[in-house]
Amino acid sequence: MAAITASMVAALRAKTDAPMMECKKALTEADGDMERAEEILRVKLGSKAGKASSRITAEGVVAAAVADRVGALVEVNCETDFVAKNDDFVAFANALAGLVAERAPADLGALAALPLQQAGFGPTVEDVRKGLIGKIGENITVRRFARHAGGATLAHYLHGTRIGVIVAYDGDPVAAKDVAMHVAAMKPAALSAAEVPAELVDKERKIAAEKAAESGKPAEIVAKMVEGSVQKFLKEVALLDQAFVKAADGKQTVGAMLKDKKTQVQRFTLYVVGEGIEKRADDFAAEVAAQVAAAKAT
Protein backbone atom coordinates (compact mmCIF):
# COMPACT_ATOMS: atom_id res chain seq x y z
CA MET A 1 0.00 0.00 0.00
CA ALA A 2 1.46 3.36 -1.06
CA ALA A 3 1.95 6.00 1.62
CA ILE A 4 -0.54 8.85 1.17
CA THR A 5 1.21 12.10 2.03
CA ALA A 6 -0.29 15.48 2.87
CA SER A 7 1.24 16.94 -0.29
CA MET A 8 -0.51 14.29 -2.41
CA VAL A 9 -3.84 15.10 -0.78
CA ALA A 10 -3.27 18.84 -1.27
CA ALA A 11 -2.35 18.33 -4.94
CA LEU A 12 -5.50 16.29 -5.60
CA ARG A 13 -7.67 18.83 -3.80
CA ALA A 14 -6.14 21.67 -5.87
CA LYS A 15 -7.02 19.80 -9.05
CA THR A 16 -10.55 18.75 -8.09
CA ASP A 17 -11.91 21.08 -5.38
CA ALA A 18 -13.02 17.96 -3.50
CA PRO A 19 -12.97 17.92 0.33
CA MET A 20 -9.68 16.90 1.94
CA MET A 21 -11.05 13.68 3.45
CA GLU A 22 -12.59 12.63 0.15
CA CYS A 23 -9.25 13.24 -1.57
CA LYS A 24 -7.45 11.12 1.02
CA LYS A 25 -10.00 8.32 0.68
CA ALA A 26 -9.73 8.40 -3.12
CA LEU A 27 -5.93 8.29 -3.03
CA THR A 28 -6.02 5.42 -0.55
CA GLU A 29 -8.44 3.49 -2.75
CA ALA A 30 -6.26 4.24 -5.80
CA ASP A 31 -3.11 3.20 -3.94
CA GLY A 32 -1.57 6.63 -4.57
CA ASP A 33 -2.35 6.77 -8.31
CA MET A 34 -3.33 10.43 -8.87
CA GLU A 35 -5.14 9.89 -12.18
CA ARG A 36 -7.12 6.95 -10.81
CA ALA A 37 -7.99 8.99 -7.71
CA GLU A 38 -9.43 11.74 -9.94
CA GLU A 39 -11.64 9.16 -11.66
CA ILE A 40 -12.84 7.84 -8.31
CA LEU A 41 -13.77 11.37 -7.19
CA ARG A 42 -15.65 12.00 -10.41
CA VAL A 43 -17.68 8.84 -9.84
CA LYS A 44 -18.43 9.80 -6.24
CA LEU A 45 -18.82 13.55 -6.55
CA GLY A 46 -20.00 14.07 -10.13
CA SER A 47 -18.67 16.45 -12.77
CA LYS A 48 -17.32 19.10 -10.40
CA ALA A 49 -14.04 17.25 -9.98
CA GLY A 50 -13.66 16.77 -13.73
CA LYS A 51 -14.20 20.45 -14.47
CA ALA A 52 -11.72 21.57 -11.83
CA SER A 53 -9.07 19.16 -13.05
CA SER A 54 -8.51 21.30 -16.17
CA ARG A 55 -7.21 24.27 -14.19
CA ILE A 56 -4.00 25.87 -15.31
CA THR A 57 -0.96 24.56 -13.40
CA ALA A 58 2.06 26.24 -15.09
CA GLU A 59 3.08 29.73 -16.12
CA GLY A 60 3.96 31.37 -19.44
CA VAL A 61 2.25 32.91 -22.46
CA VAL A 62 0.50 32.01 -25.68
CA ALA A 63 1.47 34.22 -28.62
CA ALA A 64 -0.14 34.45 -32.06
CA ALA A 65 0.88 35.69 -35.50
CA VAL A 66 -1.78 35.82 -38.22
CA ALA A 67 -1.42 37.46 -41.62
CA ASP A 68 -3.31 36.80 -44.85
CA ARG A 69 -4.13 33.07 -44.74
CA VAL A 70 -1.20 31.97 -42.60
CA GLY A 71 -1.18 31.90 -38.82
CA ALA A 72 0.59 30.41 -35.83
CA LEU A 73 0.13 29.85 -32.11
CA VAL A 74 3.08 29.28 -29.79
CA GLU A 75 3.19 28.43 -26.08
CA VAL A 76 6.31 29.40 -24.15
CA ASN A 77 6.58 28.45 -20.47
CA CYS A 78 8.40 29.85 -17.48
CA GLU A 79 8.38 29.20 -13.74
CA THR A 80 6.41 32.18 -12.36
CA ASP A 81 3.66 34.52 -13.47
CA PHE A 82 6.02 37.41 -12.70
CA VAL A 83 8.37 36.33 -15.50
CA ALA A 84 5.38 35.71 -17.78
CA LYS A 85 4.93 39.50 -17.77
CA ASN A 86 8.61 40.24 -18.46
CA ASP A 87 9.07 42.31 -21.64
CA ASP A 88 11.95 40.18 -22.96
CA PHE A 89 10.02 36.96 -22.30
CA VAL A 90 6.87 38.22 -24.06
CA ALA A 91 8.94 39.57 -26.99
CA PHE A 92 10.60 36.17 -27.34
CA ALA A 93 7.22 34.40 -27.53
CA ASN A 94 5.92 36.90 -30.11
CA ALA A 95 9.07 36.47 -32.19
CA LEU A 96 8.61 32.71 -32.19
CA ALA A 97 5.01 33.00 -33.36
CA GLY A 98 6.21 35.12 -36.27
CA LEU A 99 8.94 32.64 -37.13
CA VAL A 100 6.53 29.69 -37.09
CA ALA A 101 4.13 31.51 -39.40
CA GLU A 102 6.89 32.65 -41.77
CA ARG A 103 9.32 29.73 -41.79
CA ALA A 104 7.06 26.70 -41.14
CA PRO A 105 9.47 24.66 -38.97
CA ALA A 106 8.77 20.95 -38.91
CA ASP A 107 9.12 20.55 -35.14
CA LEU A 108 10.48 22.16 -31.99
CA GLY A 109 14.04 21.18 -32.92
CA ALA A 110 13.75 22.92 -36.27
CA LEU A 111 12.27 26.00 -34.59
CA ALA A 112 15.15 26.11 -32.10
CA ALA A 113 17.64 26.17 -34.99
CA LEU A 114 16.03 29.11 -36.82
CA PRO A 115 17.94 32.43 -36.86
CA LEU A 116 16.93 34.99 -34.21
CA GLN A 117 18.60 37.96 -32.56
CA GLN A 118 17.07 39.43 -29.42
CA ALA A 119 18.26 41.27 -26.31
CA GLY A 120 21.86 40.85 -27.42
CA PHE A 121 21.56 37.08 -27.78
CA GLY A 122 21.68 34.89 -30.89
CA PRO A 123 22.22 33.82 -33.59
CA THR A 124 19.51 31.13 -33.17
CA VAL A 125 16.26 30.72 -31.26
CA GLU A 126 17.99 28.29 -28.91
CA ASP A 127 20.79 30.77 -28.22
CA VAL A 128 18.26 33.47 -27.39
CA ARG A 129 16.37 31.08 -25.11
CA LYS A 130 19.52 30.17 -23.20
CA GLY A 131 20.57 33.81 -23.01
CA LEU A 132 17.21 34.85 -21.56
CA ILE A 133 17.42 32.07 -18.98
CA GLY A 134 20.67 33.57 -17.74
CA LYS A 135 19.37 37.12 -17.87
CA ILE A 136 15.96 36.52 -16.27
CA GLY A 137 16.99 33.77 -13.88
CA GLU A 138 14.24 31.25 -14.64
CA ASN A 139 14.00 28.22 -16.84
CA ILE A 140 12.26 28.97 -20.16
CA THR A 141 10.89 26.27 -22.45
CA VAL A 142 9.19 26.37 -25.83
CA ARG A 143 6.44 23.84 -25.30
CA ARG A 144 4.45 23.63 -28.55
CA PHE A 145 3.31 25.42 -31.67
CA ALA A 146 0.64 25.06 -34.35
CA ARG A 147 0.63 26.52 -37.86
CA HIS A 148 -2.37 27.07 -40.13
CA ALA A 149 -1.68 27.53 -43.84
CA GLY A 150 -4.21 25.43 -45.72
CA GLY A 151 -5.74 28.21 -47.81
CA ALA A 152 -8.70 28.88 -45.52
CA THR A 153 -9.37 32.29 -44.02
CA LEU A 154 -8.21 32.60 -40.41
CA ALA A 155 -9.73 34.24 -37.35
CA HIS A 156 -7.91 34.38 -34.04
CA TYR A 157 -8.50 35.46 -30.48
CA LEU A 158 -6.15 35.96 -27.53
CA HIS A 159 -7.59 36.13 -24.04
CA GLY A 160 -4.78 38.10 -22.46
CA THR A 161 -1.65 36.02 -22.88
CA ARG A 162 -2.94 32.79 -21.33
CA ILE A 163 -5.42 31.50 -23.92
CA GLY A 164 -5.05 31.58 -27.70
CA VAL A 165 -7.31 30.35 -30.50
CA ILE A 166 -7.02 30.17 -34.29
CA VAL A 167 -10.02 29.19 -36.38
CA ALA A 168 -9.79 28.22 -40.06
CA TYR A 169 -13.06 28.98 -41.84
CA ASP A 170 -14.94 29.96 -44.97
CA GLY A 171 -17.71 32.55 -44.70
CA ASP A 172 -18.57 35.37 -42.32
CA PRO A 173 -15.54 36.85 -40.47
CA VAL A 174 -17.72 38.11 -37.59
CA ALA A 175 -19.16 34.64 -37.03
CA ALA A 176 -15.66 33.14 -37.16
CA LYS A 177 -14.37 35.63 -34.60
CA ASP A 178 -17.32 34.78 -32.36
CA VAL A 179 -16.43 31.10 -32.68
CA ALA A 180 -12.82 31.83 -31.70
CA MET A 181 -14.06 33.61 -28.57
CA HIS A 182 -16.48 30.76 -27.88
CA VAL A 183 -13.63 28.22 -28.12
CA ALA A 184 -11.58 30.26 -25.63
CA ALA A 185 -14.50 30.29 -23.20
CA MET A 186 -15.85 26.75 -23.56
CA LYS A 187 -12.66 24.85 -24.52
CA PRO A 188 -14.09 22.14 -26.80
CA ALA A 189 -11.98 19.03 -27.32
CA ALA A 190 -12.76 18.67 -31.04
CA LEU A 191 -14.72 20.18 -33.90
CA SER A 192 -17.36 17.42 -34.02
CA ALA A 193 -18.37 14.43 -31.90
CA ALA A 194 -16.76 12.09 -34.43
CA GLU A 195 -13.40 13.83 -33.93
CA VAL A 196 -13.27 13.66 -30.13
CA PRO A 197 -10.13 11.63 -29.27
CA ALA A 198 -10.90 7.99 -28.57
CA GLU A 199 -8.96 8.04 -25.30
CA LEU A 200 -11.24 10.79 -23.94
CA VAL A 201 -14.35 8.86 -24.93
CA ASP A 202 -13.00 5.63 -23.42
CA LYS A 203 -12.14 7.38 -20.16
CA GLU A 204 -15.61 8.94 -19.95
CA ARG A 205 -17.26 5.60 -20.72
CA LYS A 206 -15.27 3.93 -17.95
CA ILE A 207 -16.25 6.59 -15.42
CA ALA A 208 -19.89 6.47 -16.53
CA ALA A 209 -19.91 2.67 -16.23
CA GLU A 210 -18.55 2.76 -12.68
CA LYS A 211 -21.04 5.44 -11.68
CA ALA A 212 -23.98 3.62 -13.28
CA ALA A 213 -22.98 0.33 -11.68
CA GLU A 214 -23.41 1.90 -8.26
CA SER A 215 -27.11 2.47 -9.01
CA GLY A 216 -27.86 -1.22 -8.60
CA LYS A 217 -30.13 -1.20 -11.66
CA PRO A 218 -30.40 -4.11 -14.15
CA ALA A 219 -27.58 -4.52 -16.69
CA GLU A 220 -29.66 -3.32 -19.64
CA ILE A 221 -30.60 -0.13 -17.78
CA VAL A 222 -26.97 0.42 -16.77
CA ALA A 223 -25.92 0.07 -20.41
CA LYS A 224 -28.43 2.74 -21.45
CA MET A 225 -27.28 5.01 -18.64
CA VAL A 226 -23.67 4.65 -19.77
CA GLU A 227 -24.49 5.39 -23.39
CA GLY A 228 -26.57 8.39 -22.37
CA SER A 229 -23.69 9.75 -20.30
CA VAL A 230 -21.25 9.31 -23.18
CA GLN A 231 -23.56 11.05 -25.66
CA LYS A 232 -24.05 13.92 -23.21
CA PHE A 233 -20.27 14.18 -22.82
CA LEU A 234 -19.74 14.31 -26.60
CA LYS A 235 -22.22 17.17 -26.95
CA GLU A 236 -20.44 19.05 -24.18
CA VAL A 237 -16.96 18.77 -25.75
CA ALA A 238 -17.69 18.91 -29.50
CA LEU A 239 -17.60 22.51 -30.76
CA LEU A 240 -20.45 22.23 -33.26
CA ASP A 241 -22.77 20.67 -30.66
CA GLN A 242 -22.05 23.12 -27.84
CA ALA A 243 -24.58 25.82 -26.99
CA PHE A 244 -23.22 29.04 -28.53
CA VAL A 245 -22.12 31.44 -25.79
CA LYS A 246 -23.90 34.36 -27.52
CA ALA A 247 -27.11 32.47 -28.29
CA ALA A 248 -30.10 34.68 -27.47
CA ASP A 249 -32.15 31.70 -26.34
CA GLY A 250 -29.24 29.99 -24.61
CA LYS A 251 -29.88 26.87 -26.70
CA GLN A 252 -28.72 27.52 -30.27
CA THR A 253 -25.67 25.40 -31.03
CA VAL A 254 -22.50 26.67 -32.64
CA GLY A 255 -23.28 24.47 -35.64
CA ALA A 256 -26.74 26.05 -36.04
CA MET A 257 -25.31 29.56 -35.72
CA LEU A 258 -22.70 28.85 -38.40
CA LYS A 259 -25.36 27.42 -40.70
CA ASP A 260 -27.43 30.61 -40.29
CA LYS A 261 -24.35 32.69 -41.14
CA LYS A 262 -23.45 30.47 -44.12
CA THR A 263 -20.09 29.83 -42.53
CA GLN A 264 -18.08 26.62 -42.24
CA VAL A 265 -15.33 26.03 -39.69
CA GLN A 266 -12.72 23.63 -40.98
CA ARG A 267 -10.58 23.30 -37.88
CA PHE A 268 -9.34 25.17 -34.84
CA THR A 269 -6.40 25.23 -32.45
CA LEU A 270 -6.79 26.08 -28.77
CA TYR A 271 -3.85 26.62 -26.43
CA VAL A 272 -4.23 27.24 -22.70
CA VAL A 273 -1.05 28.08 -20.84
CA GLY A 274 0.14 25.19 -18.70
CA GLU A 275 -2.68 22.87 -19.70
CA GLY A 276 -1.77 19.38 -18.57
CA ILE A 277 1.39 20.45 -16.75
CA GLU A 278 1.67 19.91 -13.02
CA LYS A 279 2.83 23.01 -11.16
CA ARG A 280 5.47 22.26 -8.56
CA ALA A 281 3.97 22.47 -5.06
CA ASP A 282 6.69 24.09 -2.96
CA ASP A 283 6.78 23.78 0.80
CA PHE A 284 8.28 27.19 1.56
CA ALA A 285 8.88 26.49 5.26
CA ALA A 286 10.66 23.23 4.48
CA GLU A 287 12.77 24.94 1.82
CA VAL A 288 13.85 27.68 4.26
CA ALA A 289 14.62 25.09 6.93
CA ALA A 290 16.73 23.12 4.49
CA GLN A 291 18.67 26.23 3.50
CA VAL A 292 19.30 27.13 7.15
CA ALA A 293 20.48 23.60 7.88
CA ALA A 294 22.81 23.68 4.88
CA ALA A 295 24.23 27.04 6.00
CA LYS A 296 24.95 25.69 9.52
CA ALA A 297 26.70 22.69 8.05
CA THR A 298 29.21 24.84 6.12
C-alpha positions as CSV (number, residue, x, y, z in Angstrom):
1,M,0.0,0.0,0.0
2,A,1.5,3.4,-1.1
3,A,1.9,6.0,1.6
4,I,-0.5,8.8,1.2
5,T,1.2,12.1,2.0
6,A,-0.3,15.5,2.9
7,S,1.2,16.9,-0.3
8,M,-0.5,14.3,-2.4
9,V,-3.8,15.1,-0.8
10,A,-3.3,18.8,-1.3
11,A,-2.3,18.3,-4.9
12,L,-5.5,16.3,-5.6
13,R,-7.7,18.8,-3.8
14,A,-6.1,21.7,-5.9
15,K,-7.0,19.8,-9.1
16,T,-10.6,18.8,-8.1
17,D,-11.9,21.1,-5.4
18,A,-13.0,18.0,-3.5
19,P,-13.0,17.9,0.3
20,M,-9.7,16.9,1.9
21,M,-11.0,13.7,3.5
22,E,-12.6,12.6,0.1
23,C,-9.2,13.2,-1.6
24,K,-7.4,11.1,1.0
25,K,-10.0,8.3,0.7
26,A,-9.7,8.4,-3.1
27,L,-5.9,8.3,-3.0
28,T,-6.0,5.4,-0.6
29,E,-8.4,3.5,-2.8
30,A,-6.3,4.2,-5.8
31,D,-3.1,3.2,-3.9
32,G,-1.6,6.6,-4.6
33,D,-2.3,6.8,-8.3
34,M,-3.3,10.4,-8.9
35,E,-5.1,9.9,-12.2
36,R,-7.1,7.0,-10.8
37,A,-8.0,9.0,-7.7
38,E,-9.4,11.7,-9.9
39,E,-11.6,9.2,-11.7
40,I,-12.8,7.8,-8.3
41,L,-13.8,11.4,-7.2
42,R,-15.7,12.0,-10.4
43,V,-17.7,8.8,-9.8
44,K,-18.4,9.8,-6.2
45,L,-18.8,13.6,-6.6
46,G,-20.0,14.1,-10.1
47,S,-18.7,16.5,-12.8
48,K,-17.3,19.1,-10.4
49,A,-14.0,17.2,-10.0
50,G,-13.7,16.8,-13.7
51,K,-14.2,20.4,-14.5
52,A,-11.7,21.6,-11.8
53,S,-9.1,19.2,-13.1
54,S,-8.5,21.3,-16.2
55,R,-7.2,24.3,-14.2
56,I,-4.0,25.9,-15.3
57,T,-1.0,24.6,-13.4
58,A,2.1,26.2,-15.1
59,E,3.1,29.7,-16.1
60,G,4.0,31.4,-19.4
61,V,2.3,32.9,-22.5
62,V,0.5,32.0,-25.7
63,A,1.5,34.2,-28.6
64,A,-0.1,34.4,-32.1
65,A,0.9,35.7,-35.5
66,V,-1.8,35.8,-38.2
67,A,-1.4,37.5,-41.6
68,D,-3.3,36.8,-44.9
69,R,-4.1,33.1,-44.7
70,V,-1.2,32.0,-42.6
71,G,-1.2,31.9,-38.8
72,A,0.6,30.4,-35.8
73,L,0.1,29.9,-32.1
74,V,3.1,29.3,-29.8
75,E,3.2,28.4,-26.1
76,V,6.3,29.4,-24.1
77,N,6.6,28.4,-20.5
78,C,8.4,29.8,-17.5
79,E,8.4,29.2,-13.7
80,T,6.4,32.2,-12.4
81,D,3.7,34.5,-13.5
82,F,6.0,37.4,-12.7
83,V,8.4,36.3,-15.5
84,A,5.4,35.7,-17.8
85,K,4.9,39.5,-17.8
86,N,8.6,40.2,-18.5
87,D,9.1,42.3,-21.6
88,D,12.0,40.2,-23.0
89,F,10.0,37.0,-22.3
90,V,6.9,38.2,-24.1
91,A,8.9,39.6,-27.0
92,F,10.6,36.2,-27.3
93,A,7.2,34.4,-27.5
94,N,5.9,36.9,-30.1
95,A,9.1,36.5,-32.2
96,L,8.6,32.7,-32.2
97,A,5.0,33.0,-33.4
98,G,6.2,35.1,-36.3
99,L,8.9,32.6,-37.1
100,V,6.5,29.7,-37.1
101,A,4.1,31.5,-39.4
102,E,6.9,32.7,-41.8
103,R,9.3,29.7,-41.8
104,A,7.1,26.7,-41.1
105,P,9.5,24.7,-39.0
106,A,8.8,20.9,-38.9
107,D,9.1,20.6,-35.1
108,L,10.5,22.2,-32.0
109,G,14.0,21.2,-32.9
110,A,13.7,22.9,-36.3
111,L,12.3,26.0,-34.6
112,A,15.2,26.1,-32.1
113,A,17.6,26.2,-35.0
114,L,16.0,29.1,-36.8
115,P,17.9,32.4,-36.9
116,L,16.9,35.0,-34.2
117,Q,18.6,38.0,-32.6
118,Q,17.1,39.4,-29.4
119,A,18.3,41.3,-26.3
120,G,21.9,40.9,-27.4
121,F,21.6,37.1,-27.8
122,G,21.7,34.9,-30.9
123,P,22.2,33.8,-33.6
124,T,19.5,31.1,-33.2
125,V,16.3,30.7,-31.3
126,E,18.0,28.3,-28.9
127,D,20.8,30.8,-28.2
128,V,18.3,33.5,-27.4
129,R,16.4,31.1,-25.1
130,K,19.5,30.2,-23.2
131,G,20.6,33.8,-23.0
132,L,17.2,34.8,-21.6
133,I,17.4,32.1,-19.0
134,G,20.7,33.6,-17.7
135,K,19.4,37.1,-17.9
136,I,16.0,36.5,-16.3
137,G,17.0,33.8,-13.9
138,E,14.2,31.3,-14.6
139,N,14.0,28.2,-16.8
140,I,12.3,29.0,-20.2
141,T,10.9,26.3,-22.4
142,V,9.2,26.4,-25.8
143,R,6.4,23.8,-25.3
144,R,4.5,23.6,-28.5
145,F,3.3,25.4,-31.7
146,A,0.6,25.1,-34.3
147,R,0.6,26.5,-37.9
148,H,-2.4,27.1,-40.1
149,A,-1.7,27.5,-43.8
150,G,-4.2,25.4,-45.7
151,G,-5.7,28.2,-47.8
152,A,-8.7,28.9,-45.5
153,T,-9.4,32.3,-44.0
154,L,-8.2,32.6,-40.4
155,A,-9.7,34.2,-37.4
156,H,-7.9,34.4,-34.0
157,Y,-8.5,35.5,-30.5
158,L,-6.2,36.0,-27.5
159,H,-7.6,36.1,-24.0
160,G,-4.8,38.1,-22.5
161,T,-1.6,36.0,-22.9
162,R,-2.9,32.8,-21.3
163,I,-5.4,31.5,-23.9
164,G,-5.0,31.6,-27.7
165,V,-7.3,30.4,-30.5
166,I,-7.0,30.2,-34.3
167,V,-10.0,29.2,-36.4
168,A,-9.8,28.2,-40.1
169,Y,-13.1,29.0,-41.8
170,D,-14.9,30.0,-45.0
171,G,-17.7,32.5,-44.7
172,D,-18.6,35.4,-42.3
173,P,-15.5,36.9,-40.5
174,V,-17.7,38.1,-37.6
175,A,-19.2,34.6,-37.0
176,A,-15.7,33.1,-37.2
177,K,-14.4,35.6,-34.6
178,D,-17.3,34.8,-32.4
179,V,-16.4,31.1,-32.7
180,A,-12.8,31.8,-31.7
181,M,-14.1,33.6,-28.6
182,H,-16.5,30.8,-27.9
183,V,-13.6,28.2,-28.1
184,A,-11.6,30.3,-25.6
185,A,-14.5,30.3,-23.2
186,M,-15.9,26.7,-23.6
187,K,-12.7,24.8,-24.5
188,P,-14.1,22.1,-26.8
189,A,-12.0,19.0,-27.3
190,A,-12.8,18.7,-31.0
191,L,-14.7,20.2,-33.9
192,S,-17.4,17.4,-34.0
193,A,-18.4,14.4,-31.9
194,A,-16.8,12.1,-34.4
195,E,-13.4,13.8,-33.9
196,V,-13.3,13.7,-30.1
197,P,-10.1,11.6,-29.3
198,A,-10.9,8.0,-28.6
199,E,-9.0,8.0,-25.3
200,L,-11.2,10.8,-23.9
201,V,-14.4,8.9,-24.9
202,D,-13.0,5.6,-23.4
203,K,-12.1,7.4,-20.2
204,E,-15.6,8.9,-19.9
205,R,-17.3,5.6,-20.7
206,K,-15.3,3.9,-17.9
207,I,-16.3,6.6,-15.4
208,A,-19.9,6.5,-16.5
209,A,-19.9,2.7,-16.2
210,E,-18.6,2.8,-12.7
211,K,-21.0,5.4,-11.7
212,A,-24.0,3.6,-13.3
213,A,-23.0,0.3,-11.7
214,E,-23.4,1.9,-8.3
215,S,-27.1,2.5,-9.0
216,G,-27.9,-1.2,-8.6
217,K,-30.1,-1.2,-11.7
218,P,-30.4,-4.1,-14.1
219,A,-27.6,-4.5,-16.7
220,E,-29.7,-3.3,-19.6
221,I,-30.6,-0.1,-17.8
222,V,-27.0,0.4,-16.8
223,A,-25.9,0.1,-20.4
224,K,-28.4,2.7,-21.4
225,M,-27.3,5.0,-18.6
226,V,-23.7,4.7,-19.8
227,E,-24.5,5.4,-23.4
228,G,-26.6,8.4,-22.4
229,S,-23.7,9.8,-20.3
230,V,-21.2,9.3,-23.2
231,Q,-23.6,11.1,-25.7
232,K,-24.1,13.9,-23.2
233,F,-20.3,14.2,-22.8
234,L,-19.7,14.3,-26.6
235,K,-22.2,17.2,-27.0
236,E,-20.4,19.0,-24.2
237,V,-17.0,18.8,-25.7
238,A,-17.7,18.9,-29.5
239,L,-17.6,22.5,-30.8
240,L,-20.5,22.2,-33.3
241,D,-22.8,20.7,-30.7
242,Q,-22.0,23.1,-27.8
243,A,-24.6,25.8,-27.0
244,F,-23.2,29.0,-28.5
245,V,-22.1,31.4,-25.8
246,K,-23.9,34.4,-27.5
247,A,-27.1,32.5,-28.3
248,A,-30.1,34.7,-27.5
249,D,-32.1,31.7,-26.3
250,G,-29.2,30.0,-24.6
251,K,-29.9,26.9,-26.7
252,Q,-28.7,27.5,-30.3
253,T,-25.7,25.4,-31.0
254,V,-22.5,26.7,-32.6
255,G,-23.3,24.5,-35.6
256,A,-26.7,26.0,-36.0
257,M,-25.3,29.6,-35.7
258,L,-22.7,28.9,-38.4
259,K,-25.4,27.4,-40.7
260,D,-27.4,30.6,-40.3
261,K,-24.4,32.7,-41.1
262,K,-23.5,30.5,-44.1
263,T,-20.1,29.8,-42.5
264,Q,-18.1,26.6,-42.2
265,V,-15.3,26.0,-39.7
266,Q,-12.7,23.6,-41.0
267,R,-10.6,23.3,-37.9
268,F,-9.3,25.2,-34.8
269,T,-6.4,25.2,-32.5
270,L,-6.8,26.1,-28.8
271,Y,-3.8,26.6,-26.4
272,V,-4.2,27.2,-22.7
273,V,-1.0,28.1,-20.8
274,G,0.1,25.2,-18.7
275,E,-2.7,22.9,-19.7
276,G,-1.8,19.4,-18.6
277,I,1.4,20.5,-16.8
278,E,1.7,19.9,-13.0
279,K,2.8,23.0,-11.2
280,R,5.5,22.3,-8.6
281,A,4.0,22.5,-5.1
282,D,6.7,24.1,-3.0
283,D,6.8,23.8,0.8
284,F,8.3,27.2,1.6
285,A,8.9,26.5,5.3
286,A,10.7,23.2,4.5
287,E,12.8,24.9,1.8
288,V,13.8,27.7,4.3
289,A,14.6,25.1,6.9
290,A,16.7,23.1,4.5
291,Q,18.7,26.2,3.5
292,V,19.3,27.1,7.2
293,A,20.5,23.6,7.9
294,A,22.8,23.7,4.9
295,A,24.2,27.0,6.0
296,K,24.9,25.7,9.5
297,A,26.7,22.7,8.1
298,T,29.2,24.8,6.1
